[in-house]
Amino acid sequence: MSTNTMHIVAVTTSLSEDSTTLKLTDRVLASAALAGESVGIDVTTDVINVRSLATALTDMTLTGFRSEALEQAFATIAAADAIVTVAPVYKAAPVGLHTLFWQLVDDRALSRKPVLIASTGGTARHSLAGDAVLRPMLSYLKGIVVPTTVFAATDDWGTVEGGRALTARIRQAGEELVSLTATIIGAGNDDFAEVADPDSHAGAGANATRGTSSVHRGIVDEFDPANVTPFAQLLEG
């Protein structure tokens, strides 16, 4: 049966009240909601901050006992249509509190659920940390991890160029998450409409001459020659 609603739950480990991890979580959820709107899907969201479950997770590790707060968090995940996981990276790995949460959740908690991996860190050198650590773990939990991961370094928040690149990654990953989830739960329209992007209007005419597939789907094809950055340009830094 077709549905026009989708519920996405974000599991984030924000270690402060105003962290970049929490900001990235909000932006990813907003992007997913916008992607859902473009295909007629009403996206609702919840956020689980693992920081508030730190004591409960430690107690469960040592005693095997689940607190009421943990039971509620696990139930929220089980009821979700899709998951977003966001964690800060320390010393080349997502913070241990975040991975502990996923180690203690039920083995099939993510069965047939699309999952988007996002993380934050000081430099781009940590950009693959979330992928390397969390993708195998989430796959073990039967989650379906979308191809694009989102990493936000300090420069992504402080420069115009970095901000544009981060926005593009968030948009790409959000559309992949919504598109895959819609396919699984039978939601939305047949065509994945292009999400409005302030930078896209200037190139609308050029885009019309490209293959119609990527335009209709609203997802950037990273293997399209038109979207590949020349190697000489990469060498310029």
Backbone as JSON, one array per atom type, in Angstrom:
{
  "sequence": "MSTNTMHIVAVTTSLSEDSTTLKLTDRVLASAALAGESVGIDVTTDVINVRSLATALTDMTLTGFRSEALEQAFATIAAADAIVTVAPVYKAAPVGLHTLFWQLVDDRALSRKPVLIASTGGTARHSLAGDAVLRPMLSYLKGIVVPTTVFAATDDWGTVEGGRALTARIRQAGEELVSLTATIIGAGNDDFAEVADPDSHAGAGANATRGTSSVHRGIVDEFDPANVTPFAQLLEG",
  "N": [[0.84, -1.19, 0.0], [0.55, 2.18, -0.87], [2.11, 5.0, 0.65], [2.24, 8.33, 2.01], [3.88, 9.32, 3.9], [6.84, 9.49, 5.92], [9.11, 8.42, 8.33], [11.97, 9.51, 9.89], [14.71, 8.78, 11.92], [17.25, 10.26, 13.77], [20.33, 9.35, 15.1], [22.46, 10.72, 17.18], [25.6, 11.79, 18.54], [26.1, 14.23, 20.28], [28.34, 16.06, 21.98], [28.16, 18.43, 23.3], [26.02, 21.28, 23.96], [25.79, 22.91, 21.74], [27.07, 21.84, 19.41], [29.04, 21.11, 16.43], [28.36, 18.65, 15.49], [25.67, 18.32, 16.22], [24.62, 20.41, 14.72], [25.16, 19.49, 12.15], [23.54, 17.24, 12.14], [20.97, 18.42, 12.23], [20.98, 19.73, 9.75], [21.17, 17.62, 7.9], [18.78, 16.25, 8.38], [16.97, 18.25, 7.69], [17.54, 18.49, 4.97], [16.75, 15.97, 4.06], [14.03, 16.13, 4.61], [13.3, 18.12, 2.8], [13.9, 16.83, 0.41], [12.02, 14.8, 0.54], [9.66, 16.3, 0.4], [9.76, 17.13, -2.23], [8.87, 14.99, -3.65], [6.36, 14.59, -2.79], [6.18, 13.54, -0.2], [5.58, 13.48, 3.24], [7.84, 14.12, 5.56], [8.7, 13.15, 8.77], [10.58, 13.67, 11.78], [12.8, 12.44, 14.36], [15.12, 12.89, 17.05], [17.69, 11.22, 18.63], [19.82, 11.73, 21.2], [22.77, 10.4, 22.02], [24.36, 11.16, 24.05], [22.77, 11.68, 26.28], [22.22, 9.18, 27.1], [24.41, 8.02, 28.17], [25.12, 7.03, 30.8], [23.2, 5.0, 31.07], [23.93, 3.3, 28.98], [26.45, 2.44, 29.82], [25.74, 1.08, 32.17], [24.19, -0.99, 31.07], [26.14, -2.32, 29.61], [27.71, -3.37, 31.65], [25.93, -4.78, 33.3], [23.92, -5.86, 31.76], [21.38, -4.99, 31.91], [18.64, -3.16, 30.67], [17.77, 0.18, 30.73], [14.76, 2.17, 31.17], [14.88, 4.39, 29.51], [16.68, 3.55, 27.55], [15.28, 1.41, 26.44], [13.16, 2.8, 25.31], [14.54, 4.33, 23.41], [15.59, 2.33, 21.71], [13.19, 1.24, 20.83], [12.18, 3.39, 19.39], [13.96, 3.48, 17.26], [13.37, 1.01, 16.07], [10.83, 1.51, 15.11], [11.21, 3.34, 13.13], [11.38, 4.5, 9.7], [13.71, 5.08, 8.38], [17.2, 5.72, 9.11], [19.49, 8.09, 10.45], [22.82, 8.45, 11.24], [25.04, 10.18, 13.27], [28.19, 11.26, 14.26], [30.92, 12.58, 16.23], [34.4, 12.56, 15.29], [37.2, 11.19, 16.8], [40.65, 10.83, 17.05], [40.88, 9.3, 14.67], [38.58, 7.69, 14.65], [35.04, 7.2, 15.15], [33.53, 8.62, 18.07], [33.68, 6.65, 21.02], [31.36, 6.29, 22.6], [29.29, 6.53, 20.83], [29.6, 4.36, 19.05], [29.27, 2.34, 20.89], [26.55, 2.46, 21.47], [25.41, 1.41, 19.11], [26.5, -1.12, 19.25], [25.11, -2.28, 21.28], [22.46, -2.31, 20.57], [19.57, -4.15, 19.37], [20.24, -7.03, 17.32], [18.91, -7.18, 14.85], [17.84, -4.72, 14.53], [17.98, -2.79, 12.57], [17.0, -3.93, 10.31], [16.28, -4.0, 6.91], [16.2, -1.25, 6.83], [17.03, 1.86, 5.47], [20.12, 3.59, 5.93], [21.93, 6.48, 6.76], [25.19, 7.63, 6.96], [26.92, 10.01, 8.83], [29.44, 12.33, 9.9], [31.63, 14.32, 12.0], [34.63, 16.3, 12.23], [38.0, 17.48, 12.92], [39.78, 17.8, 10.71], [39.98, 17.07, 7.17], [41.31, 14.71, 6.96], [40.15, 12.79, 8.49], [37.97, 11.93, 7.13], [37.13, 9.43, 6.19], [36.67, 7.94, 8.41], [34.17, 7.46, 9.67], [32.92, 5.89, 7.74], [34.65, 3.67, 7.59], [34.49, 2.49, 10.13], [31.75, 2.45, 10.97], [30.14, 1.56, 8.8], [30.54, -1.32, 8.33], [29.55, -2.24, 10.82], [26.87, -1.31, 10.89], [25.89, -2.62, 8.69], [26.08, -5.23, 9.58], [24.02, -5.16, 11.38], [21.95, -5.41, 9.7], [21.22, -3.15, 8.34], [20.67, -0.94, 5.52], [23.0, 0.73, 4.07], [23.32, 3.91, 2.64], [25.03, 4.97, -0.39], [26.46, 7.48, -0.31], [28.34, 9.16, 2.11], [28.47, 11.64, 4.7], [30.81, 13.96, 5.65], [31.9, 16.46, 7.81], [34.3, 18.79, 8.1], [36.26, 21.19, 10.01], [36.89, 23.32, 8.26], [34.79, 23.21, 6.49], [32.75, 24.54, 7.67], [33.69, 27.09, 7.93], [34.46, 28.34, 5.54], [33.56, 29.65, 2.3], [33.78, 28.02, 0.01], [34.12, 25.5, 1.2], [31.68, 25.33, 2.53], [29.86, 25.2, 0.42], [30.56, 22.75, -0.76], [29.99, 21.01, 1.34], [27.23, 21.39, 1.57], [26.41, 20.32, -0.88], [27.13, 17.62, -0.53], [25.49, 16.89, 1.62], [22.98, 17.26, 0.47], [23.03, 15.37, -1.62], [23.31, 12.92, -0.19], [21.02, 13.03, 1.41], [18.98, 12.88, -0.5], [19.48, 10.36, -1.58], [18.89, 8.78, 0.65], [16.13, 9.29, 1.1], [15.07, 8.51, -1.37], [15.71, 5.74, -1.51], [14.39, 4.83, 0.79], [11.75, 5.48, 0.17], [11.32, 3.73, -1.93], [11.39, 1.27, -0.6], [9.29, 1.43, 1.32], [7.21, 2.12, -0.25], [6.42, 4.81, -0.96], [5.56, 8.17, -2.03], [5.94, 9.84, -5.29], [6.44, 8.52, -8.65], [8.61, 9.66, -10.03], [11.64, 11.1, -8.94], [11.73, 14.2, -8.0], [13.7, 17.11, -8.72], [15.35, 18.66, -6.08], [14.96, 21.93, -4.84], [17.64, 24.14, -5.29], [19.73, 26.78, -4.52], [22.04, 27.18, -6.07], [21.51, 25.86, -8.37], [19.88, 27.07, -10.25], [21.25, 28.77, -11.95], [22.56, 27.08, -13.63], [20.56, 25.81, -15.0], [19.82, 25.78, -17.7], [22.0, 24.53, -18.95], [21.89, 22.07, -17.72], [19.64, 21.0, -18.84], [20.4, 19.99, -21.23], [21.81, 17.75, -20.7], [21.89, 14.19, -19.91], [18.65, 12.9, -19.29], [18.12, 11.37, -17.1], [19.51, 11.89, -14.58], [18.52, 14.44, -14.08], [15.76, 14.12, -13.78], [15.69, 12.44, -11.6], [16.84, 13.97, -9.66], [19.25, 13.59, -8.44], [22.73, 13.85, -8.2], [24.92, 12.47, -10.49], [27.86, 11.08, -9.77], [29.64, 9.91, -11.47], [29.2, 10.94, -13.91], [30.71, 12.46, -16.63], [30.51, 15.24, -16.8], [30.41, 16.02, -14.2], [32.79, 15.44, -13.05], [35.75, 16.41, -11.48], [38.47, 17.95, -13.05], [41.75, 16.48, -13.18], [43.99, 18.14, -13.12], [42.98, 20.37, -11.88], [42.49, 19.39, -9.34], [45.1, 19.04, -8.45], [45.84, 21.61, -8.0], [44.93, 22.14, -5.54]],
  "CA": [[0.0, 0.0, 0.0], [1.35, 3.41, -0.98], [1.97, 5.95, 1.75], [2.85, 9.64, 1.74], [4.6, 9.74, 5.1], [8.11, 8.8, 6.16], [9.66, 8.82, 9.63], [13.43, 9.35, 9.95], [15.26, 8.98, 13.26], [18.69, 10.55, 13.81], [21.06, 8.98, 16.31], [23.62, 11.62, 17.17], [26.33, 11.9, 19.8], [26.54, 15.61, 20.43], [28.95, 16.13, 23.31], [27.87, 19.73, 23.9], [24.7, 21.76, 23.59], [25.81, 23.62, 20.46], [28.21, 21.25, 18.69], [28.9, 20.97, 14.98], [27.68, 17.37, 15.25], [24.23, 18.58, 16.29], [24.29, 21.25, 13.57], [25.14, 18.63, 10.96], [22.33, 16.42, 12.26], [19.82, 19.25, 11.84], [21.03, 20.01, 8.31], [20.88, 16.4, 7.17], [17.35, 15.99, 8.51], [16.27, 19.27, 6.9], [17.72, 18.13, 3.57], [15.9, 14.81, 3.79], [12.65, 16.6, 4.58], [13.13, 18.84, 1.54], [13.87, 15.82, -0.64], [10.72, 14.15, 0.62], [8.65, 17.24, -0.07], [9.82, 17.23, -3.69], [8.15, 13.85, -4.24], [5.06, 14.48, -2.15], [6.25, 12.76, 1.03], [5.66, 14.24, 4.48], [8.89, 13.51, 6.37], [8.77, 13.53, 10.18], [11.9, 13.3, 12.31], [13.11, 12.39, 15.79], [16.55, 12.89, 17.32], [18.16, 10.57, 19.86], [21.18, 12.16, 21.53], [23.38, 9.33, 22.81], [24.96, 11.78, 25.24], [21.84, 11.57, 27.41], [22.1, 7.76, 27.45], [25.75, 7.55, 28.5], [25.09, 6.21, 32.01], [22.39, 3.81, 30.8], [24.72, 2.41, 28.13], [27.49, 1.84, 30.67], [25.08, 0.11, 33.05], [23.8, -2.15, 30.28], [27.37, -3.03, 29.28], [28.23, -4.07, 32.83], [24.93, -5.61, 33.98], [22.98, -6.44, 30.83], [20.05, -4.44, 32.18], [18.26, -2.0, 29.87], [16.94, 1.16, 31.43], [13.55, 2.57, 30.45], [15.29, 5.32, 28.47], [17.27, 2.77, 26.46], [14.18, 0.67, 25.8], [12.43, 3.76, 24.48], [15.4, 4.68, 22.28], [15.63, 1.18, 20.8], [11.86, 1.13, 20.22], [12.08, 4.48, 18.42], [14.7, 3.03, 16.08], [12.64, -0.09, 15.45], [9.63, 2.04, 14.46], [11.6, 4.3, 12.09], [11.51, 4.05, 8.31], [15.11, 5.28, 7.98], [18.06, 6.15, 10.2], [20.67, 8.92, 10.21], [23.74, 8.32, 12.37], [26.0, 11.29, 13.22], [29.11, 11.19, 15.4], [32.21, 13.25, 16.08], [35.53, 11.65, 15.12], [38.38, 11.46, 17.63], [41.76, 9.91, 16.81], [40.61, 8.45, 13.5], [37.43, 6.8, 14.84], [33.9, 7.83, 15.8], [33.63, 8.57, 19.52], [33.3, 5.33, 21.51], [30.0, 6.28, 23.12], [28.38, 6.35, 19.7], [29.69, 2.98, 18.58], [28.72, 1.48, 21.95], [25.1, 2.43, 21.29], [25.09, 0.47, 18.04], [26.91, -2.46, 19.67], [24.15, -2.8, 22.26], [21.12, -2.37, 20.0], [19.21, -5.49, 18.89], [20.98, -7.41, 16.12], [18.14, -6.94, 13.63], [17.12, -3.46, 14.73], [18.0, -1.98, 11.34], [16.63, -4.78, 9.19], [15.62, -3.37, 5.77], [16.1, 0.2, 7.02], [18.13, 2.66, 4.91], [20.9, 4.31, 6.94], [22.87, 7.49, 6.27], [26.3, 7.86, 7.89], [27.51, 11.35, 8.82], [30.36, 12.53, 11.01], [32.33, 15.61, 12.05], [36.0, 16.18, 12.71], [38.82, 18.68, 12.76], [40.36, 17.92, 9.38], [39.48, 16.12, 6.18], [42.04, 13.44, 7.08], [39.28, 11.84, 9.19], [36.73, 11.85, 6.37], [36.71, 8.04, 5.98], [36.59, 7.25, 9.7], [32.81, 6.97, 9.88], [32.67, 4.82, 6.78], [35.46, 2.49, 7.9], [34.08, 1.88, 11.39], [30.31, 2.26, 11.13], [29.47, 0.84, 7.7], [30.46, -2.76, 8.62], [28.7, -2.48, 11.99], [25.48, -1.09, 10.52], [25.54, -3.7, 7.77], [25.87, -6.4, 10.43], [22.69, -4.98, 11.97], [21.02, -5.57, 8.58], [20.86, -1.86, 7.75], [21.06, -0.72, 4.13], [23.7, 2.01, 4.12], [23.33, 4.59, 1.34], [26.41, 5.11, -0.88], [27.13, 8.73, 0.05], [28.46, 9.53, 3.51], [28.7, 13.07, 4.87], [31.79, 14.34, 6.67], [32.05, 17.91, 7.91], [35.5, 19.24, 8.8], [36.18, 22.58, 10.47], [36.91, 24.23, 7.11], [33.49, 23.18, 5.82], [31.87, 25.51, 8.33], [34.27, 28.43, 7.98], [34.8, 28.91, 4.24], [32.48, 29.6, 1.32], [33.96, 26.84, -0.82], [33.83, 24.33, 2.03], [30.25, 25.31, 2.8], [29.15, 24.73, -0.78], [30.84, 21.33, -0.92], [29.24, 20.32, 2.38], [25.82, 21.44, 1.19], [26.21, 19.36, -1.97], [27.19, 16.26, 0.02], [24.28, 16.69, 2.42], [21.85, 17.13, -0.46], [23.17, 14.09, -2.31], [23.04, 11.83, 0.75], [19.62, 13.12, 1.81], [18.14, 12.39, -1.6], [19.67, 8.91, -1.64], [18.18, 8.18, 1.78], [14.69, 9.38, 0.87], [14.74, 7.71, -2.55], [15.77, 4.33, -1.15], [13.33, 4.56, 1.76], [10.48, 5.54, -0.54], [11.2, 2.5, -2.7], [11.12, 0.16, 0.31], [7.99, 1.53, 1.98], [6.18, 2.43, -1.24], [5.95, 6.17, -0.72], [5.9, 9.23, -2.97], [5.66, 9.72, -6.71], [7.35, 7.66, -9.41], [9.82, 10.4, -10.37], [12.24, 11.84, -7.84], [11.9, 15.55, -8.52], [14.92, 17.8, -8.29], [15.16, 19.52, -4.94], [15.39, 23.3, -5.12], [18.99, 24.47, -4.85], [20.04, 28.13, -4.99], [23.11, 27.18, -7.07], [21.13, 25.07, -9.53], [19.13, 27.84, -11.23], [22.14, 29.36, -12.94], [22.94, 26.06, -14.61], [19.37, 25.07, -15.42], [19.83, 25.59, -19.15], [23.0, 23.54, -19.29], [21.44, 20.77, -17.24], [18.58, 20.5, -19.7], [20.99, 19.3, -22.38], [22.44, 16.52, -20.25], [20.99, 13.05, -19.85], [17.47, 13.24, -18.52], [17.98, 10.52, -15.92], [19.94, 12.54, -13.36], [17.68, 15.6, -13.82], [14.48, 13.68, -13.27], [15.84, 11.83, -10.29], [17.26, 14.97, -8.68], [20.45, 13.12, -7.78], [23.91, 14.09, -9.0], [25.67, 11.27, -10.83], [29.28, 11.43, -9.59], [30.41, 9.33, -12.55], [28.91, 11.71, -15.12], [31.91, 13.26, -16.96], [30.27, 16.66, -16.56], [30.52, 16.27, -12.78], [34.11, 15.0, -12.59], [36.72, 17.5, -11.38], [39.71, 17.65, -13.78], [42.86, 16.13, -12.3], [44.86, 19.31, -12.98], [42.37, 21.26, -10.89], [42.71, 18.78, -8.04], [46.5, 19.28, -8.06], [45.98, 22.99, -7.55], [44.53, 22.21, -4.13]],
  "C": [[0.88, 1.25, 0.0], [1.08, 4.33, 0.2], [2.65, 7.25, 1.39], [3.55, 10.18, 2.97], [5.85, 8.9, 5.27], [8.68, 9.33, 7.47], [11.15, 8.49, 9.69], [13.9, 9.66, 11.36], [16.77, 9.2, 13.15], [19.26, 10.13, 15.15], [22.36, 9.76, 16.29], [24.3, 11.62, 18.54], [26.93, 13.29, 19.87], [27.06, 15.78, 21.86], [28.82, 17.49, 23.97], [26.53, 20.21, 23.37], [24.66, 22.41, 22.21], [26.99, 23.13, 19.62], [27.96, 21.23, 17.19], [28.22, 19.65, 14.63], [26.17, 17.56, 15.27], [23.78, 19.45, 15.11], [24.22, 20.41, 12.3], [23.9, 17.74, 10.97], [21.11, 17.19, 11.77], [19.8, 19.49, 10.33], [20.71, 18.78, 7.48], [19.39, 16.09, 7.22], [16.54, 16.99, 7.69], [16.36, 18.96, 5.41], [16.83, 16.95, 3.19], [14.43, 15.22, 3.72], [12.34, 17.33, 3.28], [13.06, 17.87, 0.37], [12.53, 15.09, -0.65], [9.6, 15.02, 0.09], [8.61, 17.28, -1.59], [9.1, 16.08, -4.38], [6.83, 13.58, -3.51], [5.03, 13.63, -0.9], [6.4, 13.69, 2.23], [6.66, 13.53, 5.4], [8.84, 14.05, 7.8], [10.08, 13.0, 10.75], [11.91, 13.25, 13.83], [14.62, 12.38, 15.93], [16.82, 12.21, 18.65], [19.59, 11.02, 20.1], [21.79, 11.15, 22.49], [24.02, 9.89, 24.08], [24.08, 11.59, 26.47], [21.68, 10.12, 27.88], [23.43, 7.17, 27.92], [25.76, 6.62, 29.72], [24.33, 4.91, 31.78], [23.15, 2.81, 29.93], [25.82, 1.71, 28.92], [26.9, 0.78, 31.57], [24.7, -1.15, 32.29], [25.02, -2.99, 29.9], [27.83, -3.9, 30.44], [27.24, -5.06, 33.42], [23.99, -6.34, 33.02], [21.57, -5.9, 30.99], [19.8, -3.2, 31.33], [17.38, -1.07, 30.69], [15.71, 1.49, 30.58], [13.9, 3.51, 29.29], [15.89, 4.58, 27.27], [16.2, 1.98, 25.71], [13.41, 1.58, 24.86], [13.24, 4.14, 23.24], [15.43, 3.55, 21.25], [14.28, 0.99, 20.09], [11.65, 2.2, 19.16], [12.79, 4.11, 17.13], [13.94, 1.95, 15.33], [11.43, 0.41, 14.66], [9.95, 2.98, 13.3], [11.59, 3.66, 10.71], [12.95, 4.14, 7.83], [15.88, 5.87, 9.15], [19.17, 7.05, 9.68], [21.56, 8.79, 11.44], [24.84, 9.37, 12.23], [26.88, 11.26, 14.47], [30.35, 12.03, 15.16], [33.33, 12.22, 16.0], [36.68, 12.12, 16.0], [39.43, 10.4, 17.34], [41.39, 8.83, 15.79], [39.48, 7.44, 13.69], [36.28, 7.58, 15.47], [33.99, 7.65, 17.32], [33.02, 7.26, 20.04], [31.88, 5.23, 22.02], [28.99, 6.01, 22.01], [28.41, 4.9, 19.2], [29.13, 2.01, 19.62], [27.2, 1.37, 21.81], [24.72, 1.4, 20.25], [25.51, -0.96, 18.39], [25.9, -3.1, 20.61], [22.73, -2.9, 21.72], [20.85, -3.79, 19.51], [19.85, -5.78, 17.53], [20.24, -7.1, 14.83], [17.36, -5.62, 13.72], [17.0, -2.64, 13.45], [17.58, -2.78, 10.11], [15.78, -4.04, 8.16], [15.41, -1.86, 5.97], [17.29, 0.89, 6.34], [18.8, 3.48, 6.02], [21.86, 5.27, 6.25], [23.92, 7.74, 7.34], [26.83, 9.28, 7.72], [28.43, 11.48, 10.03], [31.03, 13.89, 10.91], [33.73, 15.38, 12.59], [36.79, 17.45, 12.41], [39.35, 18.89, 11.37], [39.79, 16.85, 8.46], [40.21, 14.78, 6.24], [41.18, 12.37, 7.75], [38.02, 11.53, 8.39], [36.23, 10.41, 6.16], [36.51, 7.27, 7.28], [35.2, 6.66, 9.93], [32.48, 5.8, 8.99], [33.39, 3.53, 7.2], [34.97, 1.75, 9.15], [32.6, 1.53, 11.42], [29.64, 1.45, 10.02], [29.43, -0.68, 7.95], [29.52, -3.08, 9.78], [27.22, -2.35, 11.64], [24.99, -2.15, 9.53], [25.3, -5.0, 8.54], [24.49, -6.36, 11.07], [21.59, -5.02, 10.93], [20.53, -4.25, 8.01], [21.34, -1.77, 6.32], [21.69, 0.67, 4.05], [23.75, 2.65, 2.74], [24.77, 4.86, 0.92], [27.14, 6.34, -0.36], [27.14, 8.95, 1.56], [28.79, 11.03, 3.58], [29.71, 13.3, 5.99], [31.95, 15.85, 6.64], [33.28, 18.24, 8.76], [35.33, 20.7, 9.22], [36.11, 23.56, 9.32], [35.57, 24.27, 6.39], [32.51, 24.17, 6.43], [32.38, 26.93, 8.19], [34.63, 29.06, 6.66], [33.62, 28.75, 3.28], [32.56, 28.33, 0.49], [33.63, 25.56, -0.05], [32.35, 24.19, 2.31], [29.45, 24.79, 1.61], [29.35, 23.23, -0.98], [30.06, 20.52, 0.1], [27.76, 20.28, 2.05], [25.51, 20.43, 0.09], [26.22, 17.93, -1.46], [25.94, 15.93, 0.83], [23.08, 16.45, 1.52], [21.86, 15.78, -1.16], [22.76, 12.94, -1.39], [21.57, 11.84, 1.18], [18.68, 12.58, 0.75], [18.27, 10.88, -1.76], [18.86, 8.21, -0.55], [16.67, 8.15, 1.52], [14.28, 8.51, -0.31], [14.7, 6.22, -2.22], [14.63, 3.97, -0.19], [11.96, 4.54, 1.09], [10.25, 4.27, -1.35], [10.8, 1.33, -1.8], [9.72, 0.23, 0.91], [6.86, 1.87, 1.02], [5.58, 3.79, -1.06], [6.3, 7.08, -1.88], [5.52, 8.94, -4.39], [6.68, 8.83, -7.4], [8.68, 8.36, -9.69], [10.32, 11.16, -9.17], [12.58, 13.22, -8.34], [13.14, 16.18, -7.95], [14.59, 18.76, -7.16], [15.7, 20.9, -5.26], [16.75, 23.57, -4.5], [19.35, 25.83, -5.4], [21.08, 28.15, -6.1], [22.69, 26.5, -8.37], [20.46, 25.9, -10.62], [20.02, 28.39, -12.33], [22.49, 28.36, -14.03], [21.77, 25.29, -15.15], [19.39, 24.79, -16.9], [20.81, 24.53, -19.56], [22.55, 22.15, -18.88], [20.4, 20.16, -18.16], [19.13, 19.72, -20.88], [21.68, 18.02, -22.0], [21.43, 15.38, -20.3], [19.84, 13.33, -18.92], [17.39, 12.46, -17.22], [18.32, 11.25, -14.65], [19.08, 13.74, -13.04], [16.36, 15.16, -13.21], [14.59, 13.1, -11.88], [16.26, 12.84, -9.23], [18.52, 14.58, -7.94], [21.65, 13.3, -8.72], [24.65, 12.77, -9.23], [27.16, 11.6, -10.78], [30.16, 10.87, -10.69], [30.1, 9.98, -13.9], [30.14, 12.57, -15.42], [31.74, 14.74, -16.68], [30.44, 17.02, -15.09], [31.88, 15.87, -12.2], [35.08, 16.18, -12.61], [38.01, 17.12, -12.12], [40.87, 17.42, -12.84], [43.79, 17.33, -12.08], [44.32, 20.27, -11.93], [42.55, 20.71, -9.47], [44.12, 19.04, -7.53], [46.71, 20.69, -7.56], [45.56, 23.17, -6.1], [43.22, 22.92, -3.96]]
}
